Amino acid sequence: MSRLKSAVAAGAVAVGILNAPASHAQQTSGHPGDQQGATQADAAAANIRRKVIYRASGVRDNGGAPDTGIATVFICSSYANAKENLKIKVFNFENRGGEQVVTFEPHGNFVFSTKMTNLYPNGGIVKPTTIINPGQAVISATSNKITCTAMVIDASASVPNGIALQMTRFYPTFP
């Protein structure tokens, strides 16, 4: 009887894990600006309907330690009068990578990068699970009142030293 109970409990846990939304998984690197674990805000953000507003090719991260090597930085600004939710996902040619979700305050700004950089030290980390070369990014949001730019930079430099990425802008219809 106890084996049956154990098997049922293990099956319930496995079903719960398999059915959990992927956006609840938080990846952290221990740097300031990272979100440390799932919160109620994360759970609410998982249920928000976002639409793709940008795609970018040429994303690059050579792996390695923070503040070293090559990283891609994304800077986004909201010009909405209300809070907006944004999700950025980076991945390589094998469709492996990382993602970050953030809620913007009205008229807020946020910096995302594939690793910590000296130039933008306080941003959120879109921590890839692998080297990104070549790669791409998809940025989705709850409105189209957000603008973003992207650049590949030398993560160790404290002055701008890199390449601007051309991003394709989408203008989806929001309810």
C-alpha positions in Angstrom: 0.0 0.0 0.0 2.8 2.5 0.8 4.4 1.8 -2.6 1.2 2.8 -4.3 1.0 6.0 -2.2 4.6 6.8 -3.1 4.0 6.2 -6.8 0.9 8.4 -6.8 2.7 11.2 -4.9 5.7 11.0 -7.3 3.4 11.1 -10.3 1.5 14.2 -8.9 4.8 16.0 -8.4 6.0 15.1 -11.9 2.7 16.4 -13.4 3.0 19.6 -11.4 6.6 20.2 -12.7 5.8 19.4 -16.3 2.7 21.6 -16.3 4.4 24.6 -14.6 4.9 27.6 -17.0 8.4 28.0 -18.2 8.4 31.7 -17.3 8.3 30.8 -13.6 11.8 29.5 -13.8 14.2 32.3 -12.7 17.8 32.2 -13.5 20.1 34.3 -11.3 23.7 35.1 -11.2 24.0 36.7 -7.8 24.7 40.1 -9.2 22.8 43.3 -8.1 19.8 43.9 -10.3 19.0 40.2 -10.8 15.7 39.0 -9.6 16.2 36.4 -6.9 13.6 33.7 -7.2 9.9 33.6 -8.1 7.6 36.0 -6.4 3.9 36.8 -6.6 4.7 39.5 -9.2 6.5 36.8 -11.3 3.4 34.6 -11.1 1.2 37.4 -12.2 3.6 38.3 -15.0 3.4 34.7 -16.3 -0.3 35.2 -16.9 0.0 38.5 -18.8 -0.5 38.5 -22.5 2.6 39.9 -24.3 3.1 40.3 -28.0 6.4 40.4 -29.9 7.5 44.0 -30.5 11.2 43.4 -31.5 13.4 40.7 -33.0 17.2 41.1 -33.2 19.8 39.0 -34.9 23.5 39.1 -34.1 23.2 38.5 -30.4 26.6 37.4 -29.0 27.9 36.2 -25.6 31.1 34.2 -25.5 30.4 32.8 -22.0 32.9 33.3 -19.3 33.0 35.4 -16.2 31.0 38.7 -15.6 32.7 41.8 -16.9 34.9 39.9 -19.3 34.6 39.0 -23.0 31.7 39.8 -25.2 28.1 40.6 -24.1 24.9 41.8 -25.7 23.1 44.7 -24.0 19.5 45.7 -24.5 18.2 49.1 -23.3 14.4 49.6 -23.2 12.3 52.6 -22.3 8.6 52.9 -21.7 6.6 56.0 -22.7 3.3 54.6 -21.4 1.4 56.3 -18.6 0.8 52.9 -16.9 3.0 50.0 -15.8 4.1 47.7 -18.7 5.4 44.2 -18.6 8.3 43.2 -20.9 10.0 39.8 -21.6 13.3 39.4 -23.4 14.5 36.0 -24.6 17.9 35.3 -26.1 18.9 32.0 -27.8 21.5 30.5 -30.1 21.2 28.5 -33.3 20.3 25.4 -31.2 17.4 27.3 -29.6 19.1 27.4 -26.2 19.4 30.5 -24.1 17.8 32.5 -21.3 15.1 35.0 -20.5 14.2 37.8 -18.2 10.8 39.4 -17.3 10.4 42.9 -15.8 7.6 45.3 -15.0 8.3 48.9 -16.0 7.1 51.8 -14.1 5.4 54.5 -16.2 8.1 56.2 -18.3 10.7 53.8 -16.9 14.0 52.5 -18.3 15.6 49.2 -18.0 18.9 47.6 -19.1 19.2 43.9 -19.8 22.5 42.1 -20.7 23.7 38.6 -21.3 26.2 39.0 -18.5 27.3 41.8 -16.1 29.2 44.6 -17.9 31.3 47.5 -16.6 29.4 49.9 -18.8 25.9 49.0 -17.6 26.5 47.4 -14.1 23.0 47.5 -12.7 20.8 45.9 -15.3 18.9 42.6 -15.3 20.8 39.6 -16.5 19.3 37.5 -19.3 21.6 34.7 -18.3 22.1 32.3 -21.3 22.5 28.6 -20.5 25.1 28.4 -23.3 27.4 30.4 -25.5 25.4 32.6 -27.9 27.1 32.6 -31.3 25.3 33.3 -33.5 22.1 34.2 -31.7 19.0 36.2 -31.7 16.6 37.9 -29.3 12.8 38.2 -29.1 11.3 41.1 -27.0 7.7 40.9 -26.2 5.6 43.4 -24.1 2.1 44.2 -23.0 2.0 47.3 -25.2 3.8 48.9 -28.1 4.7 51.9 -26.0 8.2 50.6 -25.4 11.3 51.3 -27.4 14.5 49.2 -27.3 18.0 49.3 -28.7 20.7 46.6 -28.6 24.4 46.4 -28.9 27.2 43.9 -28.7 29.9 45.3 -26.4 33.2 44.5 -24.7 31.9 43.6 -21.2 35.2 44.8 -19.5 35.1 48.3 -21.1 33.8 51.2 -19.0 33.3 53.3 -22.2 31.1 52.4 -25.1 33.0 50.0 -27.3 30.9 47.8 -29.5 28.5 47.3 -32.4 24.9 48.4 -32.6 22.5 45.7 -33.6 19.7 46.3 -36.1 16.4 45.3 -34.6 13.2 44.7 -36.4 10.2 46.5 -34.9 6.7 45.0 -34.9 3.5 47.0 -34.2 1.0 44.5 -33.0 -2.5 45.5 -32.1 -3.2 45.5 -28.4 -6.6 45.4 -26.9 
